[in-house]
Amino acid sequence: MAAPEAWRARSCWFCEVAAATTMEATSREAAPAKSSASGPSAPPALFELCGRAVSAHMGVLESGVWALPGPILQSILPLLNIYYLERIEETALKKGLSTQAIWRRLWDELMKTRPSSLESVTCWRAKFMEAFFSHVLRGTIDVSSDRRLCDQRFSPLLHSSRHVRQLTICNMLQGATELVAEPNRRVLETLASSLHTLKFRHLLFSDVAAQQSLRQLLHQLIHHGAVSQVSLYSWPVPESALFILILTMSAGFWQPGPGGPPCRLCGEASRGRAPSRDEGSLLLGSRRPRRDAAERCAAALMASRRKSEAKQTARAAPTTRVTRRSTQESLTAGGTDPKRDLHPPATSYEAPGTKQPPSAPATTSSASASSSTSSSKRAPASSAPQSKPLKRFKRAAGKKGPRTRQGSGAESEDLYDFVFIVAGEKEDGEEMEIGEVACGALDGSDPSCLGLPALEASQRFRSISTLELFTVPLSTEAALTLCHLLSSWVSLESLTLSYNGLGSNIFRLLDSLRALSGQAGCRLRALHLSDLFSPLPILELTRAIVRALPLLRVLSIRVDHPSQRDNPAVPGNAGPTSHIIGDEEIPENCLEQLEMGFPRGAQPAPLLCSVLKASGSLQQLSLDSATFASPQDFGLVLQTLKEYNLALKRLSFHDMNLADCQSEVLFLLQNLTLQEITFSFCRLFEKRPAQFLPEMVAAMKGNSTLKGLRLPGNRLGNAGLLALADVFSEDSSSSLCQLDISSNCIKPDGLLEFAKRLERWGRGAFGHLRLFQNWLDQDAVTAREAIRRLRATCHVVSDSWDSSQAFADYVSTM
């Protein structure tokens, strides 16, 4: 009897505390009703008035509301503001109540955006509070505009900060200064424990004060926090100072900026530590070039590199061959000497004995002029940097110790001046690659001369485990900084470099990855690399990466356009490729997932087979736009998979012409180890469909291990779909449970007949059927009937696609 008495007591208490404010609330509701032009409206119910009164006085009644019975509390929840709704979540769950529908309605009404169809929202409360935090931080939402967002007893930033798992900083670093301000100290402390991912989008130029705030923010969130991932998106012309700051902080380096307060979390040891000269020079120290010059240099470097790489398909590139030949030892040798010279000792472009000895004094203008006349065909990489060396960078041929200049002479060493000196020499007829010249000028340099931190001597803080750079062009300075940091970034587990314009800096990247792999405790297990161009053919680049990182588990690599050496018709491209990667076999590696996107042109099957033979643990392979010289080469790849990759479970082919490889496709469908096969836009049924379809169905009927088959974009049509239905007949041993027939010109009548055949055989055909972008809108009634019948045996996923564009799509692919 105690429980019912307590329930009645709480109910009476609710009515009593609400009655004191009911009359006032009623007068507020009735006043506008009398003056309404549309006539008097119905007064709100007494229970709703009581609920509004209680929600308005939650500061006094909160503990009592928490103790209310579930039925009453359920009616009050929609009337609470977001702060009390968030605070009462745990109590509501204990009473069997859910607030997810309320948070979803708040998202629709206040955020006014739809989540991505690919996103699966598991907690609308966390999603709303995270978005609310970002809007308040950027000032894009007015909390006083809605009573559900406004409450003087709570701080919007502090209350929502514990739900923030991902924070995005945009444009002019908005929000960084606010977060490090003293009034928001508790907000930053909460973020340090809750935030996991930090993203930068569309960054613009920033001032020194904003960068100082960002430095403090990154130090708190990364070095003393829980941030494990940093991602940069869409930064067409990166500000060198800001980019290097983000990189070094992510890697675990930190020094207070000029005049900045010491970190109170680092303790007395951090306050008493003398500033590192190298870290200071890197993080916007006095030796840092002017920001404007650095930005002009970054833009000029990228423009020159793009222009030079575009010309590679029409001319021979002596400097490219020189650079590749000089990197043979760095790509094949096991050692990773950071001072190893990338310049060739003696080539047809530099006669033996003309190279300046390391102990030679610094070259003056007259000396440079005289040395340039000694050999008319000397590569400009050894002359241009000597007359105008990069600021803070060391020359390839010169003193081994650091050089310093005083007065106005230092101004001529600006990186901006160096770029235009190189451009002037190109106008005089000297052909060179900007990235290669810069790399050559900087190679063999002491890290301190580059302005980079001495990793073995500097104090390291906590660093992130995932770094992603999407569409962030890397200047030579930025690429060298990244490579230098990568060589000892042992905590890094995943690295993504997407369309960064690496160019010849890919050789530096390979050296740094090899050095990282040799470090004790290296955790790098996933590498995603994609770019428009690559100085190395994609298969040679893949071999080099696999050899440099034998413990890699996931490798995704894509090159959109062929390199110069991919085209043997270009003069100077013919010849063996072993001088880049070596002829020796690739050692066994730990690859489990390999994804490759190829440029146009036939690929050498033996190189791909050598990678597959060394990847005995491979479980998933994806080939995009791969072209082989003949079906026999494709068959060689498939035979290698069968013999050496016994653990392979998923195999995917996309945008490949397999019309002449039907016997190879049948060979795959008979493989009893594969569980999922994808033929996406592979033109499977372009030739001999009447003969090939029955052979394909027969192979699938005898395969009991294949669980998923994806055939989007293969022009299957109604006839092909009906032939495929025989896979699920009574005499079939197939255990297929996932079928994707999207973009296959299927009409409603063919789909309906397919559904009827499945019903006639009376077996649960499969779990998922995907029907995207088929011609189902030609007869909506028949399509709905077909889908209704199919849903009795499987889960159907379709869309409302306009097939009026289908004919144009068909013609474009003929």
MIKOL-621648 format. One line per 10 residues: number of its first residue (from 1); for each residue x, y, z of C-alpha. Coordinates in nm, 2 decimals, padded with zeros to 4 digits. Layout:
<pts>
NUM) X/Y/Z  ...
</pts>
This chain:
<pts>
1) 00.00/00.00/00.00  00.30/00.23/00.04  00.36/00.26/-00.33  00.01/00.37/-00.43  00.01/00.62/-00.14  00.34/00.76/-00.26  00.20/00.78/-00.62  -00.11/00.97/-00.50  00.10/01.20/-00.29  00.33/01.29/-00.58
11) 00.02/01.35/-00.80  -00.14/01.58/-00.54  00.19/01.76/-00.50  00.21/01.82/-00.87  -00.14/01.97/-00.88  -00.07/02.19/-00.58  00.25/02.34/-00.70  00.10/02.40/-01.04  -00.22/02.56/-00.91  -00.02/02.85/-00.77
21) 00.07/02.95/-01.12  -00.23/02.83/-01.32  -00.43/03.16/-01.28  -00.13/03.36/-01.40  -00.07/03.13/-01.70  -00.44/03.13/-01.78  -00.45/03.52/-01.79  -00.15/03.52/-02.02  -00.32/03.27/-02.26  -00.66/03.44/-02.25
31) -00.54/03.80/-02.32  -00.42/03.75/-02.68  -00.72/03.52/-02.74  -00.97/03.81/-02.69  -00.79/04.04/-02.92  -00.73/03.78/-03.19  -00.86/03.87/-03.53  -00.96/03.51/-03.60  -01.18/03.49/-03.30  -01.13/03.32/-02.96
41) -00.93/03.00/-02.95  -00.98/02.71/-02.73  -00.80/02.75/-02.40  -00.52/02.50/-02.33  -00.60/02.20/-02.11  -00.55/02.22/-01.74  -00.28/01.96/-01.74  -00.09/02.14/-02.02  -00.11/02.46/-01.82  00.02/02.28/-01.51
51) 00.31/02.13/-01.72  00.41/02.47/-01.85  00.40/02.62/-01.51  00.62/02.34/-01.37  00.87/02.37/-01.66  00.90/02.74/-01.60  00.99/02.69/-01.24  01.22/02.38/-01.27  01.49/02.56/-01.08  01.28/02.51/-00.77
61) 01.08/02.21/-00.85  01.34/01.99/-01.03  01.39/01.73/-00.76  01.02/01.69/-00.72  00.96/01.65/-01.09  01.22/01.38/-01.11  01.02/01.18/-00.85  00.69/01.21/-01.04  00.53/00.89/-01.17  00.62/00.78/-01.52
71) 00.28/00.87/-01.68  00.28/01.22/-01.55  00.65/01.27/-01.62  00.60/01.15/-01.98  00.36/01.44/-02.04  00.59/01.70/-01.89  00.91/01.60/-02.09  00.80/01.77/-02.42  00.75/02.10/-02.23  01.10/02.11/-02.08
81) 01.38/02.32/-02.23  01.69/02.14/-02.36  01.89/02.18/-02.04  01.64/02.01/-01.81  01.55/01.76/-02.08  01.91/01.66/-02.09  01.94/01.65/-01.71  01.64/01.43/-01.67  01.75/01.17/-01.92  01.88/00.92/-01.67
91) 01.57/00.94/-01.45  01.35/00.90/-01.76  01.53/00.59/-01.86  01.49/00.44/-01.51  01.12/00.49/-01.54  01.11/00.33/-01.89  01.07/00.65/-02.08  01.25/00.76/-02.40  01.33/01.11/-02.50  01.46/01.02/-02.85
101) 01.14/01.13/-03.03  01.15/01.47/-02.85  01.52/01.53/-02.95  01.44/01.43/-03.31  01.15/01.68/-03.32  01.38/01.95/-03.17  01.64/01.87/-03.44  01.38/01.91/-03.72  01.23/02.23/-03.57  01.55/02.41/-03.46
111) 01.84/02.28/-03.68  01.62/02.26/-03.99  01.86/02.02/-04.17  01.82/01.65/-04.26  02.09/01.41/-04.16  02.27/01.23/-04.44  02.09/00.91/-04.56  02.42/00.73/-04.50  02.43/00.83/-04.14  02.28/00.61/-03.88
121) 02.18/00.82/-03.58  02.18/00.61/-03.26  02.13/00.90/-03.01  01.95/01.21/-03.12  02.02/01.38/-02.79  02.40/01.36/-02.85  02.36/01.47/-03.21  02.15/01.77/-03.12  02.37/01.89/-02.83  02.69/01.85/-03.05
131) 02.54/02.06/-03.33  02.40/02.31/-03.08  02.74/02.35/-02.93  02.89/02.43/-03.27  02.62/02.68/-03.36  02.65/02.87/-03.03  03.03/02.87/-03.06  03.02/03.02/-03.41  02.73/03.26/-03.33  02.50/03.11/-03.59
141) 02.21/03.05/-03.36  02.04/03.29/-03.12  01.95/03.11/-02.79  01.72/03.39/-02.69  01.50/03.34/-02.99  01.34/03.02/-02.85  01.23/02.95/-02.49  01.35/02.59/-02.53  01.71/02.71/-02.58  01.72/03.00/-02.33
151) 01.77/02.96/-01.95  01.97/03.20/-01.75  02.07/02.93/-01.50  02.27/02.74/-01.76  02.57/02.81/-01.99  02.48/02.67/-02.34  02.85/02.59/-02.42  02.92/02.43/-02.09  02.60/02.23/-02.07  02.64/02.08/-02.43
161) 03.02/02.04/-02.43  03.02/01.69/-02.27  02.83/01.56/-02.57  03.08/01.69/-02.83  03.27/01.41/-02.99  03.36/01.60/-03.31  03.44/01.97/-03.35  03.49/02.15/-03.68  03.69/02.48/-03.71  03.63/02.68/-04.02
171) 03.74/02.98/-04.21  03.92/03.23/-03.99  03.96/02.99/-03.69  03.62/03.10/-03.55  03.57/02.97/-03.20  03.94/02.91/-03.11  03.98/03.24/-02.93  03.65/03.20/-02.74  03.73/02.85/-02.62  04.07/02.94/-02.47
181) 03.93/03.25/-02.30  03.93/03.24/-01.92  03.54/03.24/-01.88  03.53/02.92/-02.09  03.80/02.74/-01.90  03.56/02.47/-01.77  03.42/02.43/-02.13  03.77/02.36/-02.26  03.84/02.11/-01.97  03.52/01.93/-02.06
191) 03.61/01.92/-02.43  03.95/01.78/-02.34  03.79/01.47/-02.20  03.50/01.43/-02.45  03.63/01.54/-02.79  03.78/01.27/-03.02  03.79/01.42/-03.37  03.90/01.77/-03.47  03.83/01.89/-03.82  03.94/02.19/-04.01
201) 03.74/02.30/-04.32  03.79/02.58/-04.57  04.06/02.76/-04.37  04.16/03.11/-04.46  04.45/03.34/-04.37  04.46/03.41/-03.99  04.64/03.66/-03.78  04.90/03.60/-03.51  04.65/03.62/-03.23  04.42/03.36/-03.38
211) 04.72/03.12/-03.43  04.83/03.18/-03.07  04.48/03.08/-02.95  04.48/02.78/-03.18  04.82/02.67/-03.03  04.67/02.68/-02.68  04.36/02.50/-02.80  04.55/02.22/-02.97  04.78/02.18/-02.67  04.48/02.14/-02.44
221) 04.28/01.91/-02.66  04.56/01.69/-02.80  04.85/01.70/-02.56  04.63/01.70/-02.24  04.31/01.57/-02.39  04.16/01.28/-02.58  04.16/01.40/-02.94  04.29/01.11/-03.15  04.20/01.23/-03.51  04.28/01.55/-03.69
231) 04.13/01.60/-04.04  04.19/01.89/-04.28  03.95/01.95/-04.57  03.95/02.17/-04.88  04.23/02.42/-04.83  04.33/02.54/-05.18  04.62/02.76/-05.08  04.73/02.65/-04.73  04.89/02.92/-04.51  05.23/02.76/-04.44
241) 05.27/02.89/-04.08  04.92/02.77/-03.98  04.95/02.43/-04.16  05.29/02.35/-04.00  05.15/02.46/-03.66  04.87/02.21/-03.69  05.10/01.93/-03.81  05.36/01.97/-03.53  05.10/02.01/-03.26  04.93/01.69/-03.39
251) 05.26/01.51/-03.38  05.31/01.60/-03.01  05.53/01.91/-03.02  05.45/02.23/-02.83  05.61/02.55/-02.72  05.42/02.86/-02.58  05.41/03.13/-02.85  05.59/03.46/-02.81  05.45/03.63/-02.50  05.20/03.35/-02.44
261) 05.12/03.22/-02.09  05.28/02.89/-01.98  05.06/02.59/-01.96  04.93/02.53/-01.61  04.88/02.16/-01.69  05.24/02.09/-01.78  05.36/02.15/-01.43  05.68/02.31/-01.31  05.89/02.10/-01.54  05.73/02.26/-01.84
271) 05.76/02.61/-01.70  06.13/02.56/-01.63  06.22/02.40/-01.95  06.43/02.62/-02.18  06.27/02.68/-02.52  06.40/02.46/-02.80  06.56/02.66/-03.07  06.43/02.42/-03.34  06.08/02.42/-03.21  06.07/02.79/-03.17
281) 06.19/02.85/-03.53  05.93/02.60/-03.65  05.63/02.75/-03.46  05.65/03.10/-03.60  05.98/03.20/-03.45  06.19/03.49/-03.55  06.36/03.30/-03.83  06.02/03.22/-03.99  05.97/03.39/-04.33  05.70/03.65/-04.37
291) 05.35/03.49/-04.40  05.27/03.68/-04.72  05.58/03.55/-04.89  05.52/03.20/-04.77  05.17/03.20/-04.91  05.28/03.34/-05.25  05.54/03.07/-05.25  05.30/02.79/-05.18  05.07/02.90/-05.46  05.36/02.94/-05.70
301) 05.50/02.60/-05.62  05.17/02.43/-05.68  05.10/02.61/-06.00  05.45/02.54/-06.14  05.43/02.18/-06.04  05.09/02.13/-06.20  05.22/02.30/-06.52  05.53/02.08/-06.53  05.35/01.76/-06.46  05.10/01.83/-06.74
311) 05.39/01.86/-06.99  05.54/01.53/-06.89  05.33/01.33/-07.14  05.46/01.54/-07.43  05.83/01.56/-07.36  06.11/01.37/-07.19  06.20/01.49/-06.84  06.58/01.46/-06.77  06.55/01.59/-06.42  06.27/01.34/-06.34
321) 06.49/01.06/-06.45  06.78/01.20/-06.25  06.57/01.22/-05.94  06.43/00.87/-05.98  06.77/00.72/-06.06  06.91/00.89/-05.75  06.64/00.75/-05.53  06.70/00.39/-05.63  06.91/00.33/-05.33  06.67/00.50/-05.10
331) 06.38/00.28/-05.22  06.58/-00.05/-05.22  06.83/-00.02/-04.94  06.73/-00.11/-04.59  06.90/00.18/-04.42  06.73/00.52/-04.37  07.00/00.78/-04.33  06.82/01.11/-04.30  07.12/01.29/-04.46  07.13/01.07/-04.76
341) 07.19/01.27/-05.08  06.92/01.25/-05.35  07.15/01.39/-05.63  07.31/01.15/-05.87  07.69/01.11/-05.82  07.77/01.13/-06.19  07.52/01.13/-06.48  07.51/01.24/-06.84  07.39/01.58/-06.71  07.68/01.64/-06.47
351) 08.03/01.52/-06.56  08.24/01.35/-06.29  08.45/01.59/-06.10  08.23/01.89/-06.15  08.03/01.85/-05.84  08.14/02.09/-05.57  08.30/01.93/-05.27  08.11/01.94/-04.94  08.38/02.16/-04.78  08.36/02.43/-05.04
361) 08.27/02.78/-04.92  07.94/02.94/-04.98  07.89/03.03/-05.35  07.87/03.40/-05.44  07.71/03.55/-05.74  08.03/03.55/-05.94  08.12/03.20/-05.84  07.78/03.09/-05.94  07.82/03.25/-06.28  08.16/03.09/-06.33
371) 08.04/02.74/-06.22  07.75/02.76/-06.46  07.98/02.80/-06.75  08.19/02.50/-06.66  07.93/02.26/-06.78  07.65/02.39/-07.01  07.43/02.08/-06.94  07.46/02.08/-06.56  07.13/02.03/-06.39  07.00/02.36/-06.25
381) 06.92/02.19/-05.92  07.28/02.23/-05.82  07.32/02.59/-05.93  06.99/02.78/-05.87  06.97/02.71/-05.50  07.33/02.81/-05.45  07.28/03.16/-05.57  06.95/03.21/-05.39  06.91/02.94/-05.12  06.59/02.88/-04.94
391) 06.55/03.07/-04.62  06.61/02.84/-04.32  06.69/02.56/-04.57  07.03/02.42/-04.65  07.17/02.37/-05.00  07.25/02.04/-05.16  07.61/02.13/-05.24  07.77/02.35/-04.98  07.86/02.36/-04.62  07.74/02.09/-04.39
401) 07.70/02.33/-04.11  07.41/02.58/-04.07  07.45/02.92/-04.24  07.34/03.24/-04.09  07.33/03.59/-04.25  07.29/03.93/-04.10  07.12/04.25/-04.22  06.95/04.29/-04.56  07.13/03.99/-04.71  06.88/03.76/-04.53
411) 06.59/03.92/-04.73  06.73/03.78/-05.06  06.71/03.42/-04.91  06.33/03.44/-04.90  06.15/03.14/-05.04  05.94/03.37/-05.25  06.25/03.51/-05.43  06.38/03.16/-05.49  06.06/03.05/-05.67  06.09/03.34/-05.92
421) 06.46/03.29/-05.97  06.37/02.93/-06.07  06.10/03.06/-06.30  06.34/03.30/-06.46  06.58/03.02/-06.53  06.31/02.82/-06.69  06.23/03.11/-06.93  06.60/03.10/-07.04  06.55/02.74/-07.16  06.65/02.54/-06.85
431) 06.39/02.27/-06.79  06.33/02.16/-06.43  06.07/02.04/-06.20  06.01/02.28/-05.91  05.94/02.01/-05.66  06.25/01.82/-05.75  06.47/02.12/-05.74  06.34/02.21/-05.40  06.38/01.86/-05.27  06.73/01.85/-05.41
441) 06.82/02.18/-05.26  06.70/02.06/-04.92  06.83/01.71/-04.92  07.11/01.62/-04.70  07.02/01.90/-04.47  07.03/01.90/-04.09  06.68/01.92/-03.95  06.78/02.22/-03.75  06.87/02.40/-04.08  06.52/02.33/-04.21
451) 06.36/02.48/-03.91  06.22/02.14/-03.81  06.23/02.01/-03.46  06.51/01.78/-03.36  06.29/01.48/-03.27  06.54/01.29/-03.06  06.62/01.60/-02.85  06.28/01.76/-02.81  06.02/01.68/-02.54  05.72/01.49/-02.68
461) 05.36/01.52/-02.57  05.07/01.30/-02.65  05.00/01.28/-03.02  04.71/01.18/-03.24  04.66/00.84/-03.40  04.47/00.94/-03.72  04.57/01.21/-03.97  04.37/01.30/-04.27  04.45/01.56/-04.54  04.18/01.60/-04.81
471) 04.25/01.84/-05.10  04.52/02.03/-04.92  04.80/02.10/-05.17  05.14/02.05/-05.00  05.42/02.30/-05.08  05.77/02.17/-05.06  05.82/02.32/-04.71  05.49/02.16/-04.59  05.57/01.82/-04.75  05.92/01.82/-04.59
481) 05.77/01.90/-04.26  05.52/01.62/-04.29  05.78/01.37/-04.39  06.02/01.47/-04.11  05.74/01.43/-03.85  05.62/01.10/-04.00  05.97/00.94/-03.96  05.92/00.91/-03.58  05.54/00.94/-03.54  05.50/00.60/-03.38
491) 05.15/00.66/-03.24  05.01/00.72/-03.59  04.78/00.43/-03.68  04.60/00.57/-03.99  04.72/00.82/-04.25  04.51/00.96/-04.54  04.67/01.18/-04.81  04.41/01.27/-05.07  04.48/01.49/-05.36  04.77/01.68/-05.20
501) 04.98/01.73/-05.52  05.28/01.54/-05.37  05.46/01.51/-05.71  05.82/01.42/-05.66  05.78/01.45/-05.28  05.64/01.10/-05.29  06.00/00.98/-05.27  06.05/01.17/-04.95  05.73/01.02/-04.82  05.85/00.67/-04.89
511) 06.17/00.74/-04.71  05.99/00.87/-04.40  05.75/00.57/-04.40  06.04/00.34/-04.42  06.21/00.52/-04.13  05.88/00.51/-03.93  05.85/00.13/-03.99  06.19/00.08/-03.84  06.09/00.26/-03.52  06.01/00.05/-03.22
521) 05.64/00.06/-03.14  05.53/00.17/-03.49  05.15/00.14/-03.50  05.08/00.25/-03.86  04.83/00.00/-04.00  04.62/00.19/-04.25  04.74/00.41/-04.54  04.51/00.59/-04.79  04.69/00.76/-05.07  04.52/00.93/-05.38
531) 04.64/01.20/-05.62  04.59/01.33/-05.97  04.95/01.24/-06.08  05.23/01.03/-05.95  05.60/01.03/-06.07  05.59/00.65/-06.02  05.34/00.41/-06.19  05.08/00.30/-05.95  05.20/-00.06/-05.93  05.56/00.04/-05.86
541) 05.43/00.28/-05.60  05.23/00.00/-05.44  05.53/-00.23/-05.43  05.74/00.04/-05.27  05.48/00.11/-05.00  05.43/-00.26/-04.92  05.81/-00.30/-04.89  05.84/00.01/-04.67  05.55/-00.09/-04.44  05.54/-00.47/-04.41
551) 05.31/-00.45/-04.11  05.04/-00.25/-04.29  04.70/-00.40/-04.27  04.49/-00.16/-04.50  04.63/00.00/-04.82  04.41/00.22/-05.04  04.59/00.38/-05.34  04.45/00.57/-05.64  04.61/00.77/-05.92  04.38/00.94/-06.17
561) 04.61/01.01/-06.45  04.90/00.80/-06.58  05.26/00.90/-06.51  05.51/00.97/-06.78  05.66/00.62/-06.75  05.31/00.47/-06.79  05.33/00.57/-07.16  05.62/00.39/-07.34  05.55/00.59/-07.65  05.70/00.90/-07.49
571) 06.08/00.92/-07.58  06.29/00.82/-07.29  06.03/00.62/-07.11  06.12/00.28/-07.25  06.35/00.06/-07.04  06.34/-00.15/-06.73  06.16/-00.03/-06.42  06.39/-00.21/-06.18  06.59/00.11/-06.11  06.30/00.24/-05.90
581) 06.19/-00.06/-05.69  06.45/-00.32/-05.75  06.41/-00.67/-05.90  06.40/-00.86/-05.58  06.08/-01.02/-05.45  05.86/-00.84/-05.21  05.89/-00.98/-04.85  05.58/-01.13/-04.70  05.35/-00.86/-04.55  05.04/-00.84/-04.33
591) 04.80/-00.68/-04.58  04.44/-00.77/-04.52  04.27/-00.51/-04.74  04.40/-00.37/-05.07  04.21/-00.11/-05.28  04.36/00.02/-05.60  04.23/00.28/-05.84  04.42/00.27/-06.17  04.47/00.54/-06.44  04.40/00.47/-06.80
601) 04.63/00.23/-06.98  04.72/-00.13/-06.96  04.88/-00.24/-06.64  05.16/-00.50/-06.61  05.00/-00.81/-06.46  05.33/-00.95/-06.32  05.38/-00.65/-06.09  05.03/-00.69/-05.95  05.09/-01.06/-05.91  05.41/-01.00/-05.71
611) 05.21/-00.79/-05.46  04.94/-01.05/-05.43  05.19/-01.33/-05.38  05.35/-01.14/-05.09  05.01/-01.07/-04.93  04.91/-01.41/-04.80  04.67/-01.27/-04.54  04.47/-01.06/-04.79  04.10/-01.08/-04.72  03.96/-00.80/-04.94
621) 04.08/-00.69/-05.28  03.93/-00.41/-05.49  04.04/-00.31/-05.84  03.90/00.01/-05.99  03.94/00.09/-06.36  04.21/-00.18/-06.41  04.30/-00.26/-06.77  04.52/-00.55/-06.87  04.68/-00.62/-07.21  04.49/-00.94/-07.27
631) 04.24/-01.17/-07.10  04.53/-01.40/-07.03  04.69/-01.13/-06.81  04.36/-01.11/-06.62  04.35/-01.48/-06.59  04.71/-01.48/-06.45  04.59/-01.24/-06.17  04.30/-01.46/-06.09  04.51/-01.77/-06.08  04.75/-01.60/-05.84
641) 04.46/-01.52/-05.61  04.35/-01.88/-05.61  04.70/-02.01/-05.53  04.84/-01.75/-05.29  04.55/-01.57/-05.13  04.36/-01.85/-04.97  04.21/-01.61/-04.70  04.05/-01.39/-04.96  03.68/-01.33/-04.88  03.57/-01.02/-05.08
651) 03.66/-00.94/-05.43  03.55/-00.63/-05.62  03.59/-00.51/-05.98  03.47/-00.16/-06.08  03.46/00.01/-06.42  03.65/-00.27/-06.60  03.58/-00.42/-06.94  03.53/-00.79/-06.88  03.33/-00.86/-07.19  03.61/-01.06/-07.33
661) 03.69/-01.23/-06.99  03.38/-01.45/-06.95  03.58/-01.77/-06.88  03.77/-01.58/-06.61  03.45/-01.46/-06.46  03.32/-01.82/-06.45  03.65/-01.92/-06.29  03.58/-01.67/-06.01  03.22/-01.78/-05.95  03.34/-02.13/-05.90
671) 03.59/-02.03/-05.63  03.47/-02.19/-05.31  03.66/-01.95/-05.07  03.51/-01.62/-05.18  03.20/-01.50/-04.99  03.13/-01.18/-05.18  03.20/-01.08/-05.54  03.13/-00.74/-05.70  03.12/-00.67/-06.08  03.03/-00.30/-06.10
681) 02.99/-00.15/-06.44  03.20/-00.43/-06.60  03.00/-00.49/-06.92  02.96/-00.85/-06.83  02.67/-00.93/-07.07  02.78/-00.72/-07.36  02.89/-01.02/-07.57  02.72/-01.36/-07.60  02.46/-01.30/-07.33  02.24/-01.60/-07.44
691) 02.53/-01.84/-07.39  02.71/-01.67/-07.10  02.41/-01.63/-06.87  02.32/-02.00/-06.84  02.69/-02.08/-06.77  02.70/-01.81/-06.50  02.39/-01.94/-06.33  02.51/-02.29/-06.34  02.84/-02.19/-06.17  02.65/-02.00/-05.90
701) 02.41/-02.29/-05.83  02.70/-02.51/-05.75  02.87/-02.26/-05.52  02.76/-02.29/-05.16  03.00/-02.04/-05.00  02.91/-01.73/-05.20  02.69/-01.50/-04.99  02.68/-01.18/-05.18  02.67/-01.09/-05.55  02.67/-00.73/-05.67
711) 02.61/-00.67/-06.04  02.52/-00.29/-06.07  02.55/-00.13/-06.41  02.59/-00.44/-06.63  02.27/-00.40/-06.85  02.12/-00.72/-06.71  01.77/-00.63/-06.83  01.45/-00.83/-06.78  01.58/-01.14/-06.96  01.90/-01.15/-06.76
721) 01.70/-01.10/-06.43  01.47/-01.39/-06.51  01.77/-01.61/-06.60  01.93/-01.51/-06.27  01.62/-01.62/-06.08  01.71/-01.98/-06.15  01.99/-01.95/-05.90  01.72/-01.98/-05.63  01.55/-02.29/-05.77  01.49/-02.60/-05.57
731) 01.78/-02.79/-05.72  02.03/-02.51/-05.64  02.30/-02.54/-05.37  02.35/-02.16/-05.36  02.33/-01.98/-05.03  02.32/-01.63/-05.18  02.17/-01.39/-04.94  02.26/-01.05/-05.09  02.19/-00.94/-05.45  02.25/-00.60/-05.60
741) 02.10/-00.54/-05.94  02.10/-00.16/-05.95  02.13/00.03/-06.27  02.05/-00.27/-06.49  01.76/-00.14/-06.71  01.51/-00.36/-06.53  01.14/-00.28/-06.60  00.84/-00.34/-06.37  00.70/-00.64/-06.56  01.03/-00.82/-06.54
751) 01.06/-00.75/-06.17  00.71/-00.88/-06.11  00.78/-01.21/-06.30  01.11/-01.24/-06.10  00.90/-01.22/-05.78  00.65/-01.47/-05.90  00.92/-01.73/-05.97  01.07/-01.69/-05.63  00.72/-01.74/-05.48  00.67/-02.05/-05.69
761) 00.99/-02.21/-05.56  00.88/-02.13/-05.21  01.21/-02.07/-05.04  01.35/-01.77/-04.86  01.57/-01.65/-05.15  01.80/-01.39/-04.99  01.82/-01.13/-04.72  01.87/-00.80/-04.92  01.78/-00.70/-05.27  01.90/-00.36/-05.40
771) 01.71/-00.21/-05.70  01.84/00.15/-05.72  01.82/00.33/-06.06  01.61/00.09/-06.26  01.32/00.17/-06.49  01.05/00.10/-06.23  00.88/00.44/-06.28  00.74/00.33/-06.62  00.46/00.14/-06.45  00.43/00.24/-06.09
781) 00.14/00.01/-06.01  00.32/-00.30/-06.14  00.64/-00.19/-05.96  00.46/-00.16/-05.63  00.30/-00.50/-05.67  00.64/-00.66/-05.75  00.81/-00.50/-05.45  00.52/-00.61/-05.23  00.56/-00.97/-05.34  00.94/-00.95/-05.30
791) 00.92/-00.82/-04.94  00.76/-01.14/-04.84  01.10/-01.32/-04.89  01.36/-01.04/-04.86  01.44/-00.69/-04.76  01.40/-00.46/-05.07  01.59/-00.14/-05.10  01.48/00.09/-05.39  01.44/00.45/-05.48  01.22/00.68/-05.69
801) 01.45/00.73/-05.98  01.36/00.93/-06.29  01.43/00.70/-06.58  01.40/00.98/-06.84  01.78/01.01/-06.82  01.83/00.64/-06.87  01.85/00.66/-07.25  02.12/00.94/-07.24  02.31/00.73/-06.99  02.29/00.43/-07.21
811) 02.41/00.61/-07.52  02.70/00.77/-07.33  02.83/00.42/-07.24  02.79/00.26/-07.58
</pts>
